[in-house]
Amino acid sequence: MPARLPVDTIFLREGEAPTLQGRLAAAIVRAVLESRARPGTRLPSSRQLAEVLGISRMTVTLVYQDLVSQGYLETAPRSGIAVAETVPHGRLRTARPDQPPARSHGQQPDWRDWLSSHHMPRRVIRKPADWRDYRFPFIYGQADPALFDHNAWRDCARRALGTRDFADLAADRYGADDPLLIDYICSNTLPRRGIHARPDEVLVTLGAQNGLFLAVELLSRVDRLAVSEEPGYPDFAETLRRAQSPTTFLPVDEGGLNPSDLPEQTRLVFVTPSHHIPTGVTMPLDRRRDLMARASVQDFLIIEDDYDFEMSYLAPPAPALKSMDEDGRVIYLGSFSKSLFPGLRIGYMVGPAELIAQARALRSIMLRHPPSHLQRITAYFLALGHYDAHIARLRAALKGRREVLEAALYAHGLRIAGAPVAGGSSVWIEGREGIDAGALATALREDSVLIEPGAVFFESQPVPCPFFRLGYGSIAEEAIATGIGLIARRMARI
């Protein structure tokens, strides 16, 4: 008699796939692979599996047929459905559960020695993977699916996967980017920021973070002093630390970084002038002009992270530093991942052609180029007007949420430490004296509230650190006031 796969080894998991058929297929494949079922092992009948799982028999039948076509299962005469001879694990040799692991007869590498020159990042922004399960997720950088036009994105993906585009996008571009996306960035995205660039001055990156890494790798040296903001974006600090770059962290005020504080020996300046991370303040025009003038006189370069400029719904966005750059001293980083969804990982880097050529060569060694199909889907989404419609929808929603948030903060006596002029999707809060935001965040999880403790944004962390960030891009407007009330109550208790 052939073996049978117990019906209770097949169970559905929420979130494993977007459709019921997808979850069932994943459950069956998981049961077959994890049990290491031998070819010929019979599966439960479609009727039995449907009854146990509480789903339709037709759904089970369709999934069985699909897995037969994929080679996981096969139709056995007079025996129903069985594990196929071509099941993937049949070609793998693994130890039996009762067999001890093989012992090494040679000298194992000492990984502490091999990795001694590499450091683990000290400052890393961490968000719980289950943030959607919280009722009040005040976290920054996550997308609200309700505000995204899935049908438009699906249509753009269909175009990119069509016969006309497929052959071109399936080829190895050897470091080149999608010309359609580059054309849109040069003709539409950058001019809106007052920036004019040729295609050879633009590089598509895996998000702005990839551009930051490339810029630091190419420009930093042990004899070049870098300056970054305090508090500021942790990845600036960690990327510079990995490159062993000497770095000075300058405090920011209501106008962001003050150029008059820059040391004379400064060679690289890292700034977020449109929306400072994490306070949200906007660098005023006079400081921008001062910074550009000093760059020319003192001979330093500027890495400008222009994140969140699209979210300027309270006032028109200030001109980018790059738009004021007459000498080619600004390396500009932008990203579609922040405005669309973080999992997209499509950004761009703008700079002099000589720098971009070197960055392209370095990127080619690492990853050739970002996936061509994702670049083309993004290009269609931009070119067909879906992006502009999405930004308009996003601005309206964030403006409404911001008004509710500010009213709730004022009602509970909580103080916004930053002074966002243009908008954004987060606020920087200074808690009451003696409050440690890390302890507060831990306690708030019991109330199903998520906040971002502020210590990670400081190179020299205040103890205790009373600052924390509240994002409102992924929380429903109707949940904001209740969530702020819970924060205020917990703070009072602590």
Stockholm file with secondary structure:
# STOCKHOLM 1.0

chainA/1-494         MPARLPVDTIFLREGEAPTLQGRLAAAIVRAVLESRARPGTRLPSSRQLAEVLGISRMTVTLVYQDLVSQGYLETAPRSGIAVAETVPHGRLRTARPDQPPARSHGQQPDWRDWLSSHHMPRRVIRKPADWRDYRFPFIYGQADPALFDHNAWRDCARRALGTRDFADLAADRYGADDPLLIDYICSNTLPRRGIHARPDEVLVTLGAQNGLFLAVELLSRVDRLAVSEEPGYPDFAETLRRAQSPTTFLPVDEGGLNPSDLPEQTRLVFVTPSHHIPTGVTMPLDRRRDLMARASVQDFLIIEDDYDFEMSYLAPPAPALKSMDEDGRVIYLGSFSKSLFPGLRIGYMVGPAELIAQARALRSIMLRHPPSHLQRITAYFLALGHYDAHIARLRAALKGRREVLEAALYAHGLRIAGAPVAGGSSVWIEGREGIDAGALATALREDSVLIEPGAVFFESQPVPCPFFRLGYGSIAEEAIATGIGLIARRMARI
#=GR chainA/1-494 SS CCCBCCGGGCCCCTTSSSSHHHHHHHHHHHHHHHHTCCTTCBCCCHHHHHHHHTSCHHHHHHHHHHHHHHTSEEEETTTEEEECTTCGGGGCCCCCTTSCCCCCCSCCCCHHHHTTTCCCCSCCCCCCTTGGGSSEECCSSCCCGGGSCHHHHHHHHHHHTSHHHHHHHHSCCTTCCCHHHHHHIIIIITGGGTCCCCGGGEEEESHHHHHHHHHHHHHCCTTSEEEEEESCCHHHHHHHHHTTCCEEEEECBTTBSCGGGCCTTEEEEEECCSSCTTTCCCCCHHHHHHHHHHHHHHTCEEEEECTTGGGCCSSCCCCCGGGGCSSSCEEEEEESTTTSCGGGCCEEEECCHHHHHHHHHHHHHHHSSSCHHHHHHHHHHHHTTHHHHHHHHHHHHHHHHHHHHHHHHHHTTCEECSCCSSCCSEEEEECCTTCCHHHHHHHHGGGTEECEESGGGCSSCCSSCCEEEEECSSSCHHHHHHHHHHHHHHHHHC
#=GC SS_cons         CCCBCCGGGCCCCTTSSSSHHHHHHHHHHHHHHHHTCCTTCBCCCHHHHHHHHTSCHHHHHHHHHHHHHHTSEEEETTTEEEECTTCGGGGCCCCCTTSCCCCCCSCCCCHHHHTTTCCCCSCCCCCCTTGGGSSEECCSSCCCGGGSCHHHHHHHHHHHTSHHHHHHHHSCCTTCCCHHHHHHIIIIITGGGTCCCCGGGEEEESHHHHHHHHHHHHHCCTTSEEEEEESCCHHHHHHHHHTTCCEEEEECBTTBSCGGGCCTTEEEEEECCSSCTTTCCCCCHHHHHHHHHHHHHHTCEEEEECTTGGGCCSSCCCCCGGGGCSSSCEEEEEESTTTSCGGGCCEEEECCHHHHHHHHHHHHHHHSSSCHHHHHHHHHHHHTTHHHHHHHHHHHHHHHHHHHHHHHHHHTTCEECSCCSSCCSEEEEECCTTCCHHHHHHHHGGGTEECEESGGGCSSCCSSCCEEEEECSSSCHHHHHHHHHHHHHHHHHC
//
